[in-house]
Each structure stands twice: as structure tokens, then as C-alpha cells.
Amino acid sequence: MSEDEKGKRFLELIDQQNNIQWSIIMKLTLLVNSKWNSSQLQLEIESLIETHSKITKEINSLDENNGIL
């Protein structure tokens, strides 16, 4: 992957990560408002956290050998 492609992918991943972070915040707010009584919201948050973790790992892997970040 070229440096330009890595840069573009990095920006795409950061955008995805940001959107997921906002989704997590929204779901957490709803969960708190439900007095922590929604197993569906808990599952959705778990899924969002897993996705966020995968994106973070991919972001970190872009920099493993070339130091572009």
C-alpha cells in the first residue's frame, strides 16, 4: 500500500471511529436513562466497542513498518 493510500485509509478509519464513538455515547446515554435496564442496548454497545477496537487495531497497523503516523 502506498503512502497516499495509507493516508486515505487512515482518514477513512478515523471518520468511522469518530462515528462509532458518537454512537457509543448515544447508546450509553439511552442506557443510563433506562436505569441500566436494557439488555438490547447493552448488546449494541458491546458490538460497537468491538468494532471500535478493530478499527483502532487497523489504524495502529498502518504505522507498524513505515512510521507514517
C-alpha positions as CSV (number, residue, x, y, z in Angstrom):
1,M,0.0,0.0,0.0
2,S,1.4,3.4,-1.0
3,E,1.8,6.3,1.5
4,D,-1.0,8.1,-0.3
5,E,-3.3,5.1,0.1
6,K,-2.3,4.7,3.7
7,G,-3.1,8.3,4.4
8,K,-6.5,8.0,2.7
9,R,-7.3,4.8,4.6
10,F,-6.2,6.5,7.9
11,L,-8.7,9.3,7.3
12,E,-11.5,6.9,6.5
13,L,-10.8,4.9,9.6
14,I,-10.7,8.0,11.8
15,D,-14.0,9.1,10.4
16,Q,-15.5,5.6,11.1
17,Q,-14.0,5.6,14.6
18,N,-15.5,9.0,15.3
19,N,-19.0,8.0,14.1
20,I,-18.8,4.9,16.3
21,Q,-17.7,6.9,19.3
22,W,-20.7,9.1,18.9
23,S,-23.0,6.1,18.6
24,I,-21.5,4.6,21.8
25,I,-22.1,7.9,23.6
26,M,-25.7,8.0,22.4
27,K,-26.4,4.4,23.4
28,L,-24.8,4.9,26.8
29,T,-27.0,7.9,27.4
30,L,-30.1,5.9,26.5
31,L,-28.9,3.0,28.7
32,V,-28.4,5.4,31.7
33,N,-31.8,6.9,31.1
34,S,-33.3,3.4,31.2
35,K,-31.7,2.9,34.6
36,W,-29.3,0.4,33.1
37,N,-32.2,-1.8,32.3
38,S,-31.9,-2.6,28.6
39,S,-30.1,-5.8,27.6
40,Q,-30.6,-4.8,23.9
41,L,-28.7,-1.5,24.4
42,Q,-26.0,-3.4,26.3
43,L,-25.5,-5.8,23.4
44,E,-25.4,-2.9,20.9
45,I,-22.8,-1.1,23.0
46,E,-20.7,-4.3,23.2
47,S,-20.9,-4.6,19.4
48,L,-19.9,-1.0,18.9
49,I,-17.0,-1.4,21.2
50,E,-15.8,-4.5,19.3
51,T,-16.0,-2.6,16.0
52,H,-14.1,0.4,17.6
53,S,-11.4,-1.9,18.8
54,K,-11.0,-3.5,15.3
55,I,-10.7,0.0,13.7
56,T,-8.2,1.1,16.3
57,K,-6.1,-2.1,15.6
58,E,-6.2,-1.3,11.8
59,I,-5.2,2.3,12.4
60,N,-2.3,1.1,14.5
61,S,-1.2,-1.5,11.9
62,L,-0.9,1.3,9.2
63,D,2.1,2.6,11.1
64,E,3.8,-0.7,12.0
65,N,6.6,-0.6,9.5
66,N,6.7,2.8,7.8
67,G,6.1,5.3,10.5
68,I,3.7,7.4,8.5
69,L,1.6,8.3,11.5
